[in-house]
Amino acid sequence: MKLYDYLIVGSGLFGATFAYFAHKQGKKCLVIDKRPHLGGNVYCENIEGINVHKYGAHIFHTSNKQVWDFVNSIVEFNRYTNSPVANYKGKLYNLPFNMNTFYQMWGVTTPEEAQTKIDEQKAEAVARMQADGVTEPRNLEEQAQVLIGKDIYEKLIKGYTEKQWGRRCTELPAFIIKRLPVRLVFDNNYFNDKYQGVPIGGYNKLIEGLLADIETKTGTDFFENRRYWENIADKIVFTGKIDEFYDYRYGKLNYRTVRFEQEIIDKPNYQGNAVVNYTERDIPYTRIIEHKHFEMFGQQVYDCPKTVISKEYSTEWEDGMESYYPVNDKTNTKLYSQYKELADNEMNVIFGGRLAEYKYYDMAPIIEKVLNIFYGK
């Protein structure tokens, strides 16, 4: 007899949600995490009475009512609406691209005027490509301009994207930008989903609710005593890096990572918005997050006398760094497919989450994926 039905490696959203449903079915679970806290990348650190998203901003959004009702059964979510702002050389533009953006960019006031301007610039981009003897975009720069035109590309896409990927847009493949959302309405709501918000009291409340009455161990690295951990449970749920699980048999997968510079500021309101992107290439960080705006609204902002901001710097990943974003180019996609073939043949290991599946996930699809594991047809 093994000690546990499931050993769950990693206490992020996939691991915690899996543990929750397994526990509901009467299974005995142990959740281990090498970090000193639970919650993976959704973990919040309370500073000056503010829930700081330690590993970057997280906004829950979904159109799946089952998922929304489930997370709200664990902790109530607030009414936060993601409406980021872009700062280009001191001038502010609303995101996503909508009538507010087009008015700020060109002074147009009607959808017809905006569409005419966009179509003109798209036609100019196509003409430039045809002059070079090509009919399909060869890189991200050409693809973006075919989709939205030169002005928005130059001011709101180019610099930000080059900082995000650490490469020039002319060196990035066109498929990275398959489409760009264009709204001919005055609507700054970034997401199209029906439901969105942040847990009241922070994401730790969600993780604590999911892992209530489940045994957990932090500061515990699966790979430091792998043979022991593999033998204490009938099955393993693995949410770490799939290439590490297989001891990098075929080589290492690549990632982009993010470095954060955090600062406590002695004023109640620094930038007036949770998310401000800095799209100018010469500014080294990609955005500034002011954390209190995720949970404090109106007078609440000023009732809390200080604020906490995080500047985000996108960098190349190296060993020992946190692995944030998979680099889904042809080389890494091929390499991952080799590891996935191994994973598909595992009888007693379940791989889940962005590191184990080498795939970028929003939070709601992770919840949905686990729901389908337990209750899907």
C-alpha positions as CSV (number, residue, x, y, z in Angstrom):
1,M,0.0,0.0,0.0
2,K,1.3,3.4,-1.0
3,L,0.9,6.3,1.5
4,Y,-1.0,8.5,-1.0
5,D,-3.3,8.1,-4.0
6,Y,-1.7,11.2,-5.6
7,L,1.6,13.0,-5.1
8,I,1.1,16.4,-6.7
9,V,4.3,18.2,-7.6
10,G,3.6,21.9,-7.7
11,S,1.0,23.9,-5.8
12,G,0.1,26.3,-8.6
13,L,-3.4,26.5,-10.1
14,F,-3.3,23.2,-11.8
15,G,-1.9,21.3,-8.9
16,A,-4.1,22.9,-6.3
17,T,-7.3,22.4,-8.4
18,F,-6.5,18.8,-9.1
19,A,-5.9,18.2,-5.4
20,Y,-9.2,19.8,-4.6
21,F,-11.3,17.5,-6.8
22,A,-9.3,14.4,-6.0
23,H,-9.8,15.1,-2.3
24,K,-13.6,15.6,-2.9
25,Q,-13.5,12.1,-4.4
26,G,-12.0,10.7,-1.2
27,K,-8.5,10.4,-2.5
28,K,-5.5,11.0,-0.2
29,C,-3.2,13.7,-1.7
30,L,0.1,15.2,-0.8
31,V,1.1,18.5,-2.5
32,I,4.7,19.5,-2.5
33,D,6.3,22.7,-3.8
34,K,10.0,23.7,-3.9
35,R,9.1,27.3,-3.2
36,P,8.7,28.5,0.4
37,H,5.0,29.2,-0.2
38,L,1.9,27.6,-1.9
39,G,0.2,29.0,-5.0
40,G,2.8,29.0,-7.7
41,N,2.8,32.1,-9.8
42,V,-0.5,33.4,-8.5
43,Y,1.0,33.8,-5.0
44,C,0.4,37.2,-3.4
45,E,2.6,38.9,-0.8
46,N,0.9,41.4,1.5
47,I,2.9,44.7,1.7
48,E,1.6,47.9,3.3
49,G,-1.9,46.3,3.3
50,I,-1.7,45.6,-0.4
51,N,-1.8,42.2,-2.1
52,V,1.2,42.3,-4.4
53,H,1.2,39.8,-7.3
54,K,4.7,38.6,-6.7
55,Y,5.1,36.8,-10.0
56,G,3.3,39.3,-12.2
57,A,-0.3,40.5,-12.7
58,H,-3.0,37.9,-12.7
59,I,-6.6,38.8,-13.8
60,F,-9.1,35.9,-13.9
61,H,-11.4,36.0,-16.9
62,T,-13.7,33.5,-18.6
63,S,-17.0,33.0,-20.4
64,N,-17.4,29.6,-18.9
65,K,-20.1,30.0,-16.2
66,Q,-19.2,26.6,-14.6
67,V,-15.6,27.8,-14.1
68,W,-16.7,31.2,-12.8
69,D,-19.2,29.7,-10.4
70,F,-16.6,27.2,-9.2
71,V,-13.9,29.7,-8.3
72,N,-16.5,32.0,-6.7
73,S,-17.6,29.0,-4.6
74,I,-14.1,29.0,-3.1
75,V,-13.7,32.8,-2.7
76,E,-15.7,35.7,-3.9
77,F,-14.3,37.6,-6.8
78,N,-14.5,41.4,-7.2
79,R,-15.5,43.5,-10.2
80,Y,-12.0,44.4,-11.5
81,T,-12.0,45.2,-15.2
82,N,-8.7,45.1,-17.0
83,S,-8.3,48.3,-18.9
84,P,-4.6,48.8,-19.5
85,V,-3.0,52.0,-20.8
86,A,0.0,52.4,-23.1
87,N,2.6,55.1,-22.6
88,Y,4.5,56.1,-25.7
89,K,6.9,59.0,-25.2
90,G,4.7,60.4,-22.5
91,K,1.5,60.2,-24.5
92,L,-1.2,57.8,-23.3
93,Y,-3.3,55.5,-25.4
94,N,-6.1,53.2,-24.4
95,L,-5.8,49.4,-24.9
96,P,-7.0,47.2,-26.6
97,F,-7.2,49.1,-29.9
98,N,-10.6,50.8,-29.9
99,M,-12.2,54.1,-30.7
100,N,-10.5,55.8,-27.8
101,T,-7.1,54.6,-29.2
102,F,-8.0,55.8,-32.7
103,Y,-9.1,59.2,-31.5
104,Q,-5.9,59.5,-29.5
105,M,-3.8,58.4,-32.5
106,W,-5.5,60.3,-35.3
107,G,-8.2,62.5,-33.9
108,V,-11.0,60.5,-35.6
109,T,-14.3,60.5,-33.9
110,T,-16.5,58.0,-35.9
111,P,-16.1,54.3,-36.6
112,E,-16.2,55.1,-40.4
113,E,-13.3,57.6,-40.1
114,A,-11.3,55.1,-38.0
115,Q,-11.9,52.2,-40.5
116,T,-10.9,54.4,-43.4
117,K,-7.6,55.4,-41.7
118,I,-6.9,51.8,-40.8
119,D,-7.7,50.6,-44.4
120,E,-5.4,53.2,-45.9
121,Q,-2.5,52.2,-43.7
122,K,-3.1,48.5,-44.3
123,A,-3.1,49.1,-48.1
124,E,0.2,51.0,-47.8
125,A,1.7,48.0,-46.0
126,V,0.6,45.6,-48.7
127,A,2.0,47.9,-51.4
128,R,5.4,48.0,-49.7
129,M,5.5,44.2,-49.6
130,Q,4.4,43.9,-53.2
131,A,7.2,46.4,-54.2
132,D,9.6,43.9,-52.6
133,G,8.1,41.1,-54.7
134,V,6.3,39.3,-51.8
135,T,2.7,38.6,-51.2
136,E,2.7,37.1,-47.7
137,P,4.2,38.7,-44.5
138,R,7.8,37.5,-43.9
139,N,8.0,38.6,-40.3
140,L,6.1,40.1,-37.4
141,E,6.7,43.6,-38.5
142,E,5.1,43.0,-41.9
143,Q,2.3,41.0,-40.4
144,A,1.4,43.6,-37.8
145,Q,1.3,46.4,-40.4
146,V,-0.9,44.4,-42.7
147,L,-3.3,43.9,-39.8
148,I,-3.3,47.4,-38.3
149,G,-1.1,49.8,-40.3
150,K,2.1,51.7,-39.6
151,D,1.1,54.2,-36.9
152,I,-0.2,51.9,-34.3
153,Y,2.5,49.3,-35.1
154,E,5.3,51.9,-34.6
155,K,4.0,53.4,-31.4
156,L,2.1,50.6,-29.6
157,I,3.4,47.3,-30.9
158,K,7.0,47.5,-32.1
159,G,9.0,48.6,-29.0
160,Y,6.9,46.5,-26.6
161,T,7.2,43.4,-28.7
162,E,10.9,43.7,-29.1
163,K,11.4,44.1,-25.4
164,Q,9.1,41.2,-24.7
165,W,11.0,38.8,-27.1
166,G,14.5,40.4,-27.0
167,R,14.6,40.4,-30.8
168,R,13.8,42.8,-33.5
169,C,10.3,42.5,-35.0
170,T,11.9,41.8,-38.4
171,E,13.6,38.7,-36.9
172,L,10.4,37.4,-35.3
173,P,8.1,35.0,-37.3
174,A,4.8,36.4,-38.6
175,F,2.7,33.8,-36.9
176,I,3.3,35.4,-33.4
177,I,0.7,38.0,-34.4
178,K,-2.0,36.0,-36.2
179,R,-4.6,38.7,-35.5
180,L,-5.0,42.0,-33.7
181,P,-8.3,42.8,-32.0
182,V,-9.8,46.0,-33.4
183,R,-12.9,47.5,-31.8
184,L,-14.8,50.3,-33.5
185,V,-16.5,51.2,-30.2
186,F,-15.4,53.2,-27.2
187,D,-14.6,50.2,-25.0
188,N,-11.5,49.9,-22.9
189,N,-12.3,46.5,-21.5
190,Y,-9.3,44.3,-22.5
191,F,-11.1,41.0,-22.4
192,N,-14.1,39.9,-24.3
193,D,-15.1,37.3,-21.7
194,K,-18.4,37.6,-19.8
195,Y,-16.8,37.3,-16.4
196,Q,-13.6,38.8,-14.9
197,G,-12.2,39.8,-11.6
198,V,-9.7,39.2,-8.8
199,P,-10.3,37.2,-5.6
200,I,-11.4,39.5,-2.7
201,G,-8.4,39.3,-0.4
202,G,-6.0,38.1,-3.1
203,Y,-5.2,34.9,-4.9
204,N,-3.8,33.3,-1.7
205,K,-7.5,33.0,-0.6
206,L,-8.3,30.9,-3.7
207,I,-5.3,28.6,-3.1
208,E,-6.0,28.2,0.6
209,G,-9.6,27.3,-0.2
210,L,-8.5,24.7,-2.9
211,L,-6.0,23.1,-0.5
212,A,-8.0,23.2,2.7
213,D,-7.7,19.9,4.6
214,I,-5.0,18.6,2.1
215,E,-1.5,17.8,3.3
216,T,1.1,20.1,1.8
217,K,4.9,20.6,2.1
218,T,6.7,23.7,0.9
219,G,10.5,24.1,0.4
220,T,10.5,20.6,-1.0
221,D,12.2,19.8,-4.3
222,F,10.9,16.6,-6.0
223,F,14.2,16.1,-7.8
224,E,16.4,16.2,-4.7
225,N,14.9,12.9,-3.5
226,R,13.1,11.7,-6.6
227,R,13.2,8.0,-5.8
228,Y,11.5,8.5,-2.5
229,W,8.7,10.7,-3.8
230,E,8.0,8.4,-6.8
231,N,7.4,5.5,-4.4
232,I,4.9,7.1,-1.9
233,A,1.9,7.5,-4.1
234,D,0.0,5.4,-6.7
235,K,0.1,8.3,-9.2
236,I,2.1,11.5,-9.7
237,V,0.6,14.8,-10.9
238,F,3.5,16.7,-12.3
239,T,3.3,20.5,-13.0
240,G,7.0,21.3,-13.4
241,K,9.2,21.4,-16.5
242,I,8.6,18.4,-18.6
243,D,12.2,18.4,-19.9
244,E,13.5,18.3,-16.3
245,F,11.2,15.4,-15.5
246,Y,13.0,13.4,-18.2
247,D,16.4,14.7,-17.1
248,Y,16.8,16.8,-20.3
249,R,17.1,13.6,-22.4
250,Y,16.6,15.4,-25.7
251,G,17.9,18.8,-24.6
252,K,16.5,21.8,-22.8
253,L,13.4,23.7,-23.8
254,N,13.7,27.5,-23.9
255,Y,11.7,30.1,-22.1
256,R,11.4,33.9,-21.7
257,T,11.5,35.1,-18.1
258,V,10.6,38.2,-16.3
259,R,12.5,40.2,-13.7
260,F,10.6,42.5,-11.3
261,E,11.7,45.7,-9.6
262,Q,9.4,46.4,-6.7
263,E,9.1,49.7,-5.0
264,I,7.0,51.0,-2.1
265,I,6.0,54.6,-2.8
266,D,4.9,57.1,-0.1
267,K,1.8,58.3,-1.9
268,P,-1.7,56.7,-2.2
269,N,-1.9,56.7,-6.0
270,Y,1.1,56.5,-8.4
271,Q,-0.3,56.0,-11.9
272,G,-4.1,55.8,-11.5
273,N,-4.3,52.4,-13.2
274,A,-3.3,48.8,-12.4
275,V,-1.4,48.3,-15.7
276,V,0.5,50.8,-17.8
277,N,2.5,49.4,-20.7
278,Y,5.6,51.3,-21.8
279,T,5.8,50.7,-25.6
280,E,8.9,52.9,-26.3
281,R,11.9,50.7,-27.1
282,D,14.3,53.0,-25.1
283,I,12.5,52.4,-21.8
284,P,13.9,49.0,-20.6
285,Y,10.8,47.8,-18.7
286,T,7.7,46.6,-20.5
287,R,5.1,47.8,-18.0
288,I,4.5,49.1,-14.5
289,I,1.9,47.3,-12.3
290,E,0.3,49.3,-9.4
291,H,-1.1,46.4,-7.4
292,K,-3.6,48.2,-5.2
293,H,-5.8,49.0,-8.2
294,F,-6.7,45.3,-8.6
295,E,-8.6,45.3,-5.3
296,M,-9.1,49.0,-4.2
297,F,-11.5,51.3,-5.9
298,G,-12.6,54.9,-5.4
299,Q,-12.0,56.2,-1.9
300,Q,-10.3,52.9,-0.9
301,V,-7.3,53.9,-2.9
302,Y,-6.7,57.0,-0.8
303,D,-7.6,55.3,2.5
304,C,-4.4,53.2,2.0
305,P,-1.7,55.9,2.3
306,K,1.1,54.0,0.4
307,T,1.3,52.1,-2.9
308,V,3.4,49.4,-4.3
309,I,4.6,49.2,-7.9
310,S,6.5,46.6,-9.9
311,K,8.5,47.3,-13.1
312,E,8.6,44.3,-15.4
313,Y,11.7,43.5,-17.5
314,S,11.4,40.7,-20.0
315,T,14.7,38.8,-20.3
316,E,16.3,35.7,-21.8
317,W,15.9,32.7,-19.6
318,E,19.0,30.9,-18.2
319,D,19.3,28.0,-15.8
320,G,18.2,28.9,-12.3
321,M,15.8,31.6,-13.5
322,E,12.0,31.2,-13.2
323,S,10.5,29.8,-16.5
324,Y,7.6,32.0,-17.5
325,Y,6.8,31.9,-21.2
326,P,7.5,29.0,-23.6
327,V,9.2,29.9,-26.8
328,N,6.9,28.1,-29.3
329,D,9.2,28.4,-32.3
330,K,9.8,25.4,-34.6
331,T,12.9,24.2,-32.8
332,N,11.2,24.1,-29.3
333,T,7.9,22.8,-30.7
334,K,9.8,19.8,-32.2
335,L,11.7,19.3,-29.0
336,Y,8.6,19.4,-26.9
337,S,6.9,16.9,-29.2
338,Q,9.6,14.4,-28.3
339,Y,9.0,14.8,-24.6
340,K,5.2,14.7,-25.1
341,E,5.6,11.3,-26.7
342,L,7.3,10.0,-23.6
343,A,4.7,11.6,-21.4
344,D,1.8,10.1,-23.4
345,N,3.2,6.6,-22.6
346,E,3.3,7.2,-18.8
347,M,0.7,5.1,-17.0
348,N,1.0,6.7,-13.6
349,V,2.0,10.3,-14.3
350,I,-0.3,13.1,-15.2
351,F,1.3,16.2,-16.7
352,G,-0.5,19.5,-16.4
353,G,0.1,23.2,-16.6
354,R,2.2,25.6,-18.6
355,L,5.6,24.0,-17.7
356,A,4.5,20.4,-18.0
357,E,2.7,21.0,-21.3
358,Y,5.0,23.7,-22.6
359,K,2.1,25.9,-23.4
360,Y,1.0,29.4,-22.3
361,Y,-2.2,29.2,-20.3
362,D,-4.6,31.7,-18.8
363,M,-6.0,30.8,-15.4
364,A,-9.5,29.8,-16.4
365,P,-8.5,27.2,-19.0
366,I,-6.4,25.5,-16.3
367,I,-9.5,25.2,-14.1
368,E,-11.5,24.0,-17.1
369,K,-8.9,21.4,-18.0
370,V,-8.9,20.0,-14.5
371,L,-12.8,20.0,-14.4
372,N,-12.7,17.9,-17.6
373,I,-10.2,15.4,-16.2
374,F,-12.6,14.7,-13.3
375,Y,-16.0,15.3,-14.9
376,G,-15.6,15.5,-18.6
377,K,-17.2,13.0,-20.9
